[in-house]
C-alpha cells in the first residue's frame, strides 16, 4: 500500500469519479479488501496485483447488472489494479456491462 492509502482521500480525489453510479468508500480497517480476498471464486478474474496483508487495495471491481451483495460477495466480471494501469480495460468492461 502507498503511504497515502492510510488517510481518507480529500474531495478532489473523490471527485475524479463523479458518475452517480460509482460508489466510493473509505475502509479504514480494510474490511472490504479482506472480504474481497476471502470471497474470491470462479469465474471472477484474479487481480494482477494489489494484495497486501490479506487485503485488496487500489482495485476496481465491476459486477453484472442486477447483482446483489449478500453475506458473500458475488464474483466480479472485472477485478484488477492498480486502477491507473487498467483504465482502458475497466472502461471497456463498464461499457460492456452497461450495454447488456
DSSP file (Angstrom, degrees, kcal/mol; ACC not computed):
  #  RESIDUE AA STRUCTURE BP1 BP2  ACC     N-H-->O    O-->H-N    N-H-->O    O-->H-N    TCO  KAPPA ALPHA  PHI   PSI    X-CA   Y-CA   Z-CA
    1    1 A X              0   0    0      0, 0.0     2,-0.2     0, 0.0     5,-0.0   0.000 360.0 360.0 360.0 152.2    0.0    0.0    0.0
    2    2 A X    >   -     0   0    0      1,-0.1     3,-1.9     0, 0.0     4,-0.3  -0.543 360.0-115.1 -83.7 153.0    1.1    3.5   -0.6
    3    3 A X  G >  S+     0   0    0      1,-0.3     3,-1.3    -2,-0.2    -1,-0.1   0.850 117.9  58.8 -55.8 -32.1    1.7    5.9    2.4
    4    4 A X  G >  S+     0   0    0      1,-0.2     3,-1.1     2,-0.1    -1,-0.3   0.656  90.1  72.2 -72.0 -13.9   -1.3    8.0    1.1
    5    5 A X  G <  S+     0   0    0     -3,-1.9    -1,-0.2     1,-0.2    -2,-0.2   0.547  84.3  68.8 -77.0  -6.1   -3.6    5.0    1.4
    6    6 A X  G <  S+     0   0    0     -3,-1.3     2,-0.4    -4,-0.3    -1,-0.2   0.476  95.2  62.6 -91.0  -1.9   -3.5    5.3    5.1
    7    7 A X  S <  S-     0   0    0     -3,-1.1     3,-0.1    -4,-0.1     2,-0.1  -0.941  94.2 -98.5-126.0 146.9   -5.5    8.5    5.1
    8    8 A X        -     0   0    0     -2,-0.4    -2,-0.1     1,-0.1    18,-0.0  -0.365  49.0-109.4 -59.4 134.0   -9.0    9.3    4.0
    9    9 A X        -     0   0    0      1,-0.1     2,-0.1    -4,-0.1    -1,-0.1  -0.312  30.3-119.1 -68.4 150.9   -8.9   10.9    0.5
   10   10 A X    >>  -     0   0    0     -3,-0.1     4,-1.9     1,-0.1     3,-0.9  -0.396  32.6 -95.1 -84.3 165.5   -9.8   14.5    0.0
   11   11 A X  H 3> S+     0   0    0      1,-0.3     4,-2.2     2,-0.2     5,-0.2   0.846 121.5  57.1 -51.0 -44.6  -12.6   15.9   -2.1
   12   12 A X  H 34 S+     0   0    0      1,-0.2     4,-0.4     2,-0.2    -1,-0.3   0.867 108.4  48.0 -59.8 -34.1  -10.5   16.5   -5.2
   13   13 A X  H X4 S+     0   0    0     -3,-0.9     3,-1.2     1,-0.2     4,-0.3   0.932 112.9  47.1 -69.3 -45.6   -9.5   12.8   -5.2
   14   14 A X  H >< S+     0   0    0     -4,-1.9     3,-1.1     1,-0.3    -2,-0.2   0.802 102.9  65.2 -65.8 -28.7  -13.1   11.6   -4.8
   15   15 A X  T 3< S+     0   0    0     -4,-2.2    -1,-0.3     1,-0.2     3,-0.2   0.630  79.1  82.4 -71.4 -12.9  -14.3   14.0   -7.5
   16   16 A X  T <  S+     0   0    0     -3,-1.2     2,-0.7    -4,-0.4    -1,-0.2   0.823  95.2  45.5 -61.0 -30.8  -12.3   12.0  -10.1
   17   17 A X    <   +     0   0    0     -3,-1.1    -1,-0.3    -4,-0.3     7,-0.1  -0.834  68.7 157.5-114.5  90.5  -15.2    9.6  -10.3
   18   18 A X        +     0   0    0     -2,-0.7     2,-0.1    -3,-0.2    -1,-0.1   0.431  26.5 122.8 -99.1   0.8  -18.3   11.7  -10.5
   19   19 A X    >   -     0   0    0      1,-0.2     3,-1.8     2,-0.1    -2,-0.0  -0.433  65.1-132.5 -64.0 132.8  -20.7    9.3  -12.1
   20   20 A X  T 3  S+     0   0    0      1,-0.3    -1,-0.2    -2,-0.1    -3,-0.0   0.689 104.3  60.8 -63.6 -17.7  -23.7    8.9   -9.8
   21   21 A X  T 3  S+     0   0    0      2,-0.0     2,-0.3     0, 0.0    -1,-0.3   0.632  84.7  96.8 -82.8 -13.5  -23.5    5.1  -10.2
   22   22 A X    <   -     0   0    0     -3,-1.8     2,-0.5    -5,-0.0    -5,-0.0  -0.574  58.5-161.1 -79.5 136.0  -20.0    5.0   -8.7
   23   23 A X        -     0   0    0     -2,-0.3     2,-0.4     2,-0.0    -2,-0.0  -0.981   7.3-173.2-118.8 123.2  -19.7    4.2   -5.0
   24   24 A X        -     0   0    0     -2,-0.5     2,-0.4    -7,-0.1   -10,-0.0  -0.945   4.4-175.0-117.0 136.8  -16.6    5.1   -3.2
   25   25 A X        -     0   0    0     -2,-0.4     2,-0.7     2,-0.0    -2,-0.0  -0.970  24.8-137.6-131.6 145.0  -15.9    4.1    0.4
   26   26 A X        -     0   0    0     -2,-0.4     2,-0.8   -18,-0.0     3,-0.1  -0.927  21.2-170.9 -98.6 117.2  -13.1    4.8    2.9
   27   27 A X    >   -     0   0    0     -2,-0.7     3,-2.3     1,-0.2     6,-0.1  -0.737   6.6-179.9-114.0  79.5  -12.4    1.5    4.6
   28   28 A X  T 3  S+     0   0    0     -2,-0.8    -1,-0.2     1,-0.3   -20,-0.0   0.793  84.1  39.6 -53.7 -35.2  -10.1    2.5    7.4
   29   29 A X  T 3  S-     0   0    0     -3,-0.1    -1,-0.3     0, 0.0    -2,-0.0   0.305 107.3-121.8-100.7   8.5   -9.7   -1.1    8.7
   30   30 A X    <>  +     0   0    0     -3,-2.3     4,-2.0     1,-0.1     5,-0.2   0.782  61.9 146.9  59.4  30.1   -9.5   -2.7    5.2
   31   31 A X  H  >  +     0   0    0      2,-0.2     4,-2.2     1,-0.2     5,-0.1   0.909  69.9  45.5 -64.9 -43.4  -12.6   -4.9    5.9
   32   32 A X  H  > S+     0   0    0      2,-0.2     4,-2.7     1,-0.2    -1,-0.2   0.922 111.4  52.6 -67.8 -42.7  -13.9   -4.8    2.4
   33   33 A X  H  > S+     0   0    0      1,-0.2     4,-1.3     2,-0.2    23,-1.1   0.883 112.1  46.1 -59.2 -38.7  -10.5   -5.5    0.9
   34   34 A X  H  X S+     0   0    0     -4,-2.0     4,-2.3    21,-0.2    -1,-0.2   0.888 111.9  51.0 -69.9 -40.0  -10.1   -8.5    3.2
   35   35 A X  H  X S+     0   0    0     -4,-2.2     4,-2.5     1,-0.2    -2,-0.2   0.875 105.3  56.5 -66.0 -36.9  -13.7   -9.7    2.4
   36   36 A X  H  < S+     0   0    0     -4,-2.7     4,-0.5     1,-0.2    -1,-0.2   0.875 109.7  45.8 -62.7 -36.9  -12.9   -9.5   -1.4
   37   37 A X  H >< S+     0   0    0     -4,-1.3     3,-0.8    17,-0.2    -2,-0.2   0.930 113.9  48.5 -68.7 -45.7  -10.0  -11.8   -0.9
   38   38 A X  H 3< S+     0   0    0     -4,-2.3    -2,-0.2     1,-0.2    -1,-0.2   0.846 115.8  42.8 -64.5 -35.3  -12.0  -14.3    1.3
   39   39 A X  T 3< S+     0   0    0     -4,-2.5    -1,-0.2    -5,-0.1    -2,-0.2   0.429  82.2 127.3 -94.2   0.6  -14.9  -14.4   -1.1
   40   40 A X    <   +     0   0    0     -3,-0.8     2,-0.3    -4,-0.5    35,-0.1  -0.336  29.5 142.1 -62.6 135.5  -13.0  -14.7   -4.4
   41   41 A X    >   -     0   0    0      4,-0.1     3,-2.1    33,-0.0    -2,-0.0  -0.975  41.2 -33.8-164.4 164.0  -14.0  -17.6   -6.6
   42   42 A X  T 3  S+     0   0    0      1,-0.3    33,-0.1    -2,-0.3     3,-0.1  -0.341 114.7  29.4 -60.5 144.9  -14.5  -18.6  -10.2
   43   43 A X  T 3  S+     0   0    0     33,-0.1    -1,-0.3    34,-0.0     2,-0.1  -0.921  97.7 101.6 -92.1  17.0  -15.5  -17.1  -12.6
   44   44 A X  S <  S-     0   0    0     -3,-2.1    33,-0.1     1,-0.1     2,-0.1  -0.378  75.6-119.0 -63.2 134.1  -14.0  -14.0  -11.0
   45   45 A X        -     0   0    0     31,-0.5     2,-0.5    -3,-0.1    31,-0.1  -0.385  23.5-117.4 -69.3 153.6  -10.7  -13.0  -12.5
   46   46 A X        -     0   0    0     -2,-0.1    33,-0.1    -6,-0.1    -1,-0.1  -0.807  32.9-116.3 -91.3 129.1   -7.7  -12.9  -10.2
   47   47 A X        -     0   0    0     -2,-0.5    33,-0.2     1,-0.1     4,-0.1  -0.279  11.8-130.4 -65.8 151.6   -6.2   -9.4  -10.0
   48   48 A X  S    S-     0   0    0     33,-0.3     2,-0.2    31,-0.1    -1,-0.1   0.606  80.3 -22.1 -75.6 -12.6   -2.6   -8.8  -11.3
   49   49 A X  S    S+     0   0    0     32,-0.1    -2,-0.1     1,-0.1    33,-0.1  -0.805  84.5  96.0-159.8-161.7   -1.6   -7.1   -8.1
   50   50 A X        +     0   0    0     -2,-0.2     7,-2.0     1,-0.2     2,-0.5   0.660  47.8 128.6  72.7  27.6   -2.7   -5.2   -5.0
   51   51 A X  E     +A   56   0A   0      5,-0.2     2,-0.4    -4,-0.1     5,-0.2  -0.965  24.4 161.6-112.7 126.9   -3.0   -7.8   -2.3
   52   52 A X  E >   -A   55   0A   0      3,-2.8     3,-1.5    -2,-0.5     0, 0.0  -0.990  66.0  -5.1-144.2 133.0   -1.2   -6.9    0.9
   53   53 A X  T 3  S-     0   0    0     -2,-0.4     3,-0.1     1,-0.3    -1,-0.1   0.845 130.3 -54.5  53.7  37.0   -1.7   -8.4    4.4
   54   54 A X  T 3  S+     0   0    0      1,-0.2     2,-0.4   -17,-0.0    -1,-0.3   0.652 118.4 102.8  76.8  15.5   -4.6  -10.4    3.1
   55   55 A X  E <   -A   52   0A   0     -3,-1.5    -3,-2.8   -18,-0.1     2,-0.3  -0.978  65.7-130.1-132.5 144.6   -6.5   -7.4    1.7
   56   56 A X  E     +A   51   0A   0    -23,-1.1     2,-0.3    -2,-0.4    -5,-0.2  -0.674  30.4 178.6 -85.4 147.1   -7.0   -6.0   -1.8
   57   57 A X        +     0   0    0     -7,-2.0     3,-0.1    -2,-0.3    -8,-0.1  -0.986  55.6  17.8-146.7 153.4   -6.3   -2.3   -2.3
   58   58 A X  S    S+     0   0    0     -2,-0.3    25,-0.9     1,-0.2    24,-0.5   0.864  89.2 133.1  53.6  43.0   -6.4    0.1   -5.3
   59   59 A X  E     -B   81   0B   0     23,-0.2     2,-0.4    22,-0.2    22,-0.2  -0.871  49.8-140.8-118.2 155.3   -8.5   -2.3   -7.4
   60   60 A X  E     -B   80   0B   0     20,-2.6    20,-1.7    -2,-0.3     2,-0.4  -0.944  16.5-165.2-111.1 137.5  -11.6   -1.7   -9.4
   61   61 A X  E     -B   79   0B   0     -2,-0.4     2,-0.4    18,-0.2    18,-0.2  -0.985   2.8-165.9-124.0 134.0  -14.4   -4.3   -9.4
   62   62 A X  E     -B   78   0B   0     16,-2.3    15,-2.8    -2,-0.4    16,-1.3  -0.976   6.6-166.4-120.1 132.2  -17.3   -4.4  -11.9
   63   63 A X        -     0   0    0     -2,-0.4    13,-0.1    13,-0.2     3,-0.1  -0.867  29.0 -98.4-116.0 149.7  -20.3   -6.5  -11.2
   64   64 A X    >   -     0   0    0     -2,-0.3     3,-1.7     1,-0.1    -1,-0.1  -0.224  54.0 -81.8 -61.6 155.5  -23.1   -7.5  -13.7
   65   65 A X  T 3  S+     0   0    0      1,-0.3    -1,-0.1    32,-0.2    33,-0.0  -0.263 117.1  22.0 -53.1 141.4  -26.3   -5.6  -13.8
   66   66 A X  T 3  S+     0   0    0      1,-0.2    -1,-0.3    -3,-0.1     2,-0.1   0.507  84.2 156.2  79.0   3.5  -28.7   -6.7  -11.1
   67   67 A X    <   -     0   0    0     -3,-1.7     2,-0.5    -4,-0.1    -1,-0.2  -0.409  27.7-154.7 -66.3 136.7  -26.0   -8.2   -8.9
   68   68 A X        -     0   0    0     -2,-0.1     2,-0.5     5,-0.0     6,-0.1  -0.956   7.1-141.6-115.1 129.3  -27.0   -8.4   -5.2
   69   69 A X        +     0   0    0     -2,-0.5     4,-0.2     4,-0.1     2,-0.1  -0.779  31.8 163.8 -87.1 128.8  -24.4   -8.4   -2.5
   70   70 A X        -     0   0    0      2,-1.0     4,-0.1    -2,-0.5    -1,-0.0  -0.156  64.0 -50.0-118.6-145.6  -25.4  -10.8    0.3
   71   71 A X  S    S+     0   0    0      1,-0.1     2,-0.4    -2,-0.1    -2,-0.1   0.686 132.9  45.3 -69.6 -16.0  -23.3  -12.3    3.1
   72   72 A X  S    S-     0   0    0    -33,-0.0    -2,-1.0   -34,-0.0    -1,-0.1  -0.997  95.5-115.9-127.5 131.4  -20.8  -13.4    0.5
   73   73 A X        -     0   0    0     -2,-0.4    -4,-0.1   -38,-0.2     3,-0.1  -0.386  32.8-121.4 -64.8 139.2  -19.6  -11.0   -2.3
   74   74 A X        -     0   0    0      1,-0.1     2,-0.2    -2,-0.1    -1,-0.1  -0.363  38.0 -85.4 -74.4 161.2  -20.6  -12.2   -5.7
   75   75 A X        -     0   0    0    -33,-0.1     2,-0.2   -35,-0.1    -1,-0.1  -0.474  44.7-132.5 -65.9 136.1  -17.9  -12.8   -8.4
   76   76 A X        -     0   0    0     -2,-0.2   -31,-0.5   -31,-0.1   -13,-0.2  -0.550   4.1-143.2 -83.6 154.0  -16.9   -9.7  -10.2
   77   77 A X  S    S+     0   0    0    -15,-2.8     2,-0.3     1,-0.3   -14,-0.2   0.609  94.0  27.9 -90.4 -14.4  -16.7   -9.7  -14.0
   78   78 A X  E     +B   62   0B   0    -16,-1.3   -16,-2.3   -33,-0.1    -1,-0.3  -0.977  65.4 159.8-143.6 131.9  -13.7   -7.3  -13.7
   79   79 A X  E     +B   61   0B   0     -2,-0.3     2,-0.3   -18,-0.2   -18,-0.2  -0.805  25.7 119.9-153.2 107.3  -11.3   -7.1  -10.9
   80   80 A X  E     -B   60   0B   0    -20,-1.7   -20,-2.6    -2,-0.3     2,-0.3  -0.990  32.0 -89.1-162.8 166.5   -7.9   -5.6  -11.3
   81   81 A X  E    S+B   59   0B   0     -2,-0.3   -33,-0.3   -22,-0.2     2,-0.2  -0.954  70.3  24.3-174.8 177.2   -5.5   -2.9  -10.3
   82   82 A X    >>  -     0   0    0    -24,-0.5     3,-1.8    -2,-0.3     4,-0.6   0.509  67.9-140.9 -65.1 149.2   -3.7   -0.7   -9.7
   83   83 A X  G >4 S+     0   0    0    -25,-0.9     3,-1.4     1,-0.3     4,-0.2   0.840  96.2  62.3 -54.5 -39.9   -6.5    1.3  -11.3
   84   84 A X  G 34 S+     0   0    0      1,-0.3     3,-0.5     2,-0.2    -1,-0.3   0.793 104.2  50.0 -59.5 -27.6   -4.2    3.7  -13.1
   85   85 A X  G <4 S+     0   0    0     -3,-1.8    -1,-0.3     1,-0.2    -2,-0.2   0.596 115.3  41.2 -85.7 -11.8   -2.8    0.7  -15.1
   86   86 A X  S <X S+     0   0    0     -3,-1.4     4,-2.7    -4,-0.6     5,-0.2   0.047  71.2 121.5-126.1  25.3   -6.1   -0.7  -16.2
   87   87 A X  H  > S+     0   0    0     -3,-0.5     4,-2.5    -4,-0.2     5,-0.2   0.911  79.6  45.8 -57.9 -46.0   -8.2    2.4  -17.0
   88   88 A X  H  > S+     0   0    0      2,-0.2     4,-2.4     1,-0.2    -1,-0.2   0.928 114.8  46.9 -66.3 -44.4   -8.8    1.3  -20.7
   89   89 A X  H  > S+     0   0    0      1,-0.2     4,-2.2     2,-0.2    -1,-0.2   0.886 112.6  50.9 -64.6 -38.3   -9.8   -2.3  -19.7
   90   90 A X  H  X S+     0   0    0     -4,-2.7     4,-2.6     2,-0.2    -2,-0.2   0.927 110.0  49.2 -63.4 -45.5  -12.0   -1.0  -16.9
   91   91 A X  H  X S+     0   0    0     -4,-2.5     4,-2.5    -5,-0.2    -2,-0.2   0.907 110.3  51.4 -61.2 -42.2  -13.8    1.4  -19.3
   92   92 A X  H  X S+     0   0    0     -4,-2.4     4,-2.2     2,-0.2    -1,-0.2   0.919 112.0  46.1 -60.9 -44.4  -14.3   -1.5  -21.8
   93   93 A X  H  X S+     0   0    0     -4,-2.2     4,-2.5     2,-0.2     5,-0.2   0.898 111.8  51.0 -68.3 -40.0  -15.8   -3.7  -19.2
   94   94 A X  H  X S+     0   0    0     -4,-2.6     4,-2.5     2,-0.2    -1,-0.2   0.921 110.8  49.3 -61.5 -43.2  -18.1   -1.0  -17.9
   95   95 A X  H  X S+     0   0    0     -4,-2.5     4,-1.5     1,-0.2    -2,-0.2   0.912 111.5  49.2 -62.0 -42.9  -19.3   -0.3  -21.4
   96   96 A X  H  < S+     0   0    0     -4,-2.2     4,-0.2     1,-0.2    -2,-0.2   0.917 112.7  46.8 -63.6 -43.6  -20.0   -4.0  -22.0
   97   97 A X  H >< S+     0   0    0     -4,-2.5     3,-1.2     1,-0.2   -32,-0.2   0.904 111.7  50.8 -66.1 -41.0  -21.9   -4.3  -18.7
   98   98 A X  H 3< S+     0   0    0     -4,-2.5    -1,-0.2     1,-0.2    -2,-0.2   0.787 108.7  52.7 -68.1 -26.1  -23.9   -1.2  -19.4
   99   99 A X  T 3<        0   0    0     -4,-1.5    -1,-0.2     1,-0.2    -2,-0.2   0.384 360.0 360.0 -90.5   4.0  -24.9   -2.4  -22.9
  100  100 A X    <         0   0    0     -3,-1.2    -1,-0.2    -4,-0.2    -2,-0.1   0.484 360.0 360.0 -77.9 360.0  -26.2   -5.8  -21.6
